[in-house]
Amino acid sequence: MPITGRARLAGVVGWPVAHSLSPAMHNAAFQALGLDWVYAPFAVPPERLADAVRGLAALGFVGANFTIPHKQTVMDLVDEVSPAARAIGAANTLVFGDRTTADNTDWSGFLRSLRDVGCDPAGQRCLVLGAGGAARAVVYALASVGADVVVLNRSAERSAALLADLGQLFPAARLRSLPLAALADEAAAHPYLVVNTTSLGMVPRVETSPWPSDVPIPADTTVYDLVYNPLATRFLREAKASGARAVDGLGMLVHQGAIAFETWTGVAAPTDVMYKACLAYL
């Protein structure tokens, strides 16, 4: 459909941003619903981020997504930050208006994607591989539904910081940190869910995996890899071969975008359309 002078504006800001699937995903959703909206990518270097945020607000943008490397810095450039974004330490969605607000939809998008595949982590034992920004969103999500979470990471300091921050918000949750060397024992105890939050396996390092080759992957578990390029990572291929249920990261990408879409438009997002648009782009 043609762009009119009344079109509502949204976009994604990153550095770089050409790889983002968000423009294809959101514009397909706008078109499917007949909405007069446009979503565009904006490559903004870190030193120009403050100018970009002011510029988007001045141009009348309704909202915007922010991706690497801006998810942390952008929180210092807005009027309000949601409790989730503050706890996770990153914001990926801004809403412009009388006041500019920042939120994080990664954690809730992750939970929605779990529901899509019939996975309910409430009260279940879950292993999270990695302790970076993506791990913080995943642990926040799992703790919010009362999961028993074990974080396995090479850096004990980073893991300890993650659990200290989130443990204050979820004092009743069971959150633990263990060195990566403990993975074999944790796997042998048959976790309900294993989540890779690292970039291992992502293009171009497609032959890497966060899971040691000498540790069997439990057959009675769900293995979730946040990586979505490629969709079938080495980790997921090996999980499927072991009999585990393998879930790629595209669902989380779609659902975090869908939540932003619904926040801006007030309309239910056509997630099937968004998913197909992402698959076509990949």
N, C-alpha and C positions, 0 to 999 in steps of 0.2 A: 504494500500500500504506500502511496506517496507521503512524503514528509510535508506537513503543513506549517504555517506560521504559528500555530497553537500547540505544536509538539512539546511534550514534556521531556526533560532531559535527565539522563543518568549516564554513568560511565565507570570505568575502572582505571585506577592510577597505579602505576608501578614503574620499575626501572630495572630491567626492560619490561615491556608489556606485550610485545608482538605475539608471544606464545599463548596468551590468555584465551581460554575458551569462553569467557564470560560474554563478549559481544555477540558471538553466534548464538549462545544459549538464551540471552535475554531478548535479543531482537526477534528470534524465532517465537518466543513466548508472546511478545507484544503483537506480532503479526497474527498469530493464531487466535488471539482474543480480540483482534481489531482495535487495539489501543493505539492512540496517536502519541507514541513514545519513541525515543531514540536512545540507544546505548552505544557509547563510543569508547575506544581505548586512548589513554593519554600517557605517553612516556615522559616521566618527570624525574629529573635527577634529584638526589636528596637535598641539595642546597637550594632548590627552588620549590620545595614542598609547601612551605608556608604560603608562598605566592599562589601556588596552584589551589590550595584550599580556599583562600580568599577569592580567587578568580571564579571558581565553580559557584560559590555562594552568590557572587555579584552577577553572574550570568543567569541566575535563576534555576540552577540545577536542583532537582528534587532530592537526589541522593547520589552516592557513589560508593564503589567498592575500592578498597586499598589492599594492595598485595606487596610482596617483597620488593624493596626493603623498608617499606613505609608503615607497616602495621603497628610498630611500637611508637614511632615518632609522632604519628598523626594524633595520638591521644593528647598530646600537649598543645594541640592547635585548635581544640574545640571547646565549647561551653560546658558540655556534660559528657560523662563517660559512664556507660552502664556498669552495674556491679560485676557482671560476667566478664566484660572486657577488662575491667580493672584487675580482677582476680587472675585472669589468664595472662594478662600483660600484653595484650595485642587487640587491636580493633581492625575489622575488615569491612565494616559497613558504616557509612555516614548518612545522616538525614539532615537536610538543610531546611531552615525555616527561620522563625524569629530567633531561635537558638540552634546552634549546630550540635548534634548529638552523635556520639560514636558508640557502636555496639560490636559484639562478636557473635556471628551466626555459625561459626565453625562447629562449636560444641553441640548446638541444637540440631544442626544439619547432620552431624554424625549420628545422633540418637534417632533421627527420622530414618536415616539410611539403614540402621539396624532393624528398625521395625519393618522396613520393606522386605527384609529377608527372613522375618520371623525370629529374630534374635532378641531376647529380653535379658539384659545383663543384671537386672535387679537382684541383689543378694548372691550373685554368682562370683566365682573366682576368675579374675581377668588378668592377663599379662600384657603389659605395655612395653614395647621395645623402643628405647630412646627417651630423652628427657628434654628435648628442645621445645620450640614454640608450639608445634603441632601436638606434641605429647601433652602439653599443659591443657589444651582444649579437650583432648580425649579424656584425660584423667578428671578434669572438671565435670565432663559429661557423665562418666561412669560413677563418680562419687555422688553426683546429684541424684542418682537413682539407687544409691545404696549398694553398689558393687564392692566386692573385696578386690582391691587393686594392688598389684605388685609391679613396680617399675624396675626394669632391668636396663642398665646403662653403663657404659665404660667410665663415665665421669661421676664419681660418688658425690662430688660437690654440687654438680648441677641437679642430680636427683634429689639430694637433701633439700636444696632450695625450693624445688618444685613442691615437694611434700610439705615443707614447712609453711609455704604460702597457702596451699589449698587445704591443708589440715586444719587451719584456723577457721576456714569457712564451713568445713564439714567435719566437726569434731567427733561425730558418731560414726563416721565412715572408717573402714579399715584400710589405710593407705600405708604401703611398705615400699622400701627401696632396697634392692639387692644388686650386687655386682653381676656383670654379665656372665661370670663364671658359674653362677648358680642356676643358669638356664636349664641345664640337663635335669637337675632335681625338680625344678618347677614344672618342666614339661612332663616329667614322669608322674606328677600328681594330677594330670588330666585337667587342665584349666578349661573353663567353658568357652572362653574367648581369648584369642591372641591378636594383638593389634601392632602392626609395624608403623611407627610414626617417623622413621628415618627416611632418608632419600636413597638408601641402598636399593638398587634394582631399577632406578629411574633412568631414562634416556639421558646421557649416552652410556651409563654404566649398567647396562642391562644384564650382565652376567654376574653381578654382585648380589648378595643376599644378606639380610640381617640374621639369618638362622644358620648356625654352624652345621656343616654337612655331616658331622658325626653324631648329631643329636636327632633322634627320631621325632617327627612331628606327630602328635597324638591324632589318631583317626577320629576320635569322638569329640572334636572341637571345631569351632569356627575360626578360621584364620582370615583376618581383615588387613589388607595392605592399603594404606592411604595413597600410595602411588597409583596414578591412573594413566601414565604414559611410560611404558606400555601397560595395557590393561592386564595382560597375563604376565606378571613378573616371574622371575625365577622362583621366588618364594612361594607364590601362589601355585605355580605349576607343580612344585614339589609337595605342597600341602595337598593338592588335589590327588596326586599320585599316592599319597599316604592314606587316602580315604577321608581326609578332613573336608569340611565345607569351605570353599575359597571365595572370598568376596573382595572385589577391587574397589579402588577409591573414587570411582566416578559417581557413585551414589551420594557420597558426602559432598562432592563438588556441586552436584545438581541441587541438593537440598539446602546447602548453605546459601546458594544463589536464590533459590525459591523463597526462602524466608526473607531475604532482602527485598525481593520482588514484591512480596505481599505487604511488607512494611511501607514501601514507597507508594504502591498503587491502591492498596486496600482490596485487592482482588486475589482470589485463590490462584496460585501459580499452576500452569499446565506442565507438571513435572515430566510427563511422558514426552511432550514436545521438546522440552529442554534437554532431556536425556538423548533423544534421537539427534538433536542438533550437535551435541557434543560428540556423539559417535561418528557423525558424518565429517566433522572437523578432524577428528583423530584419524 
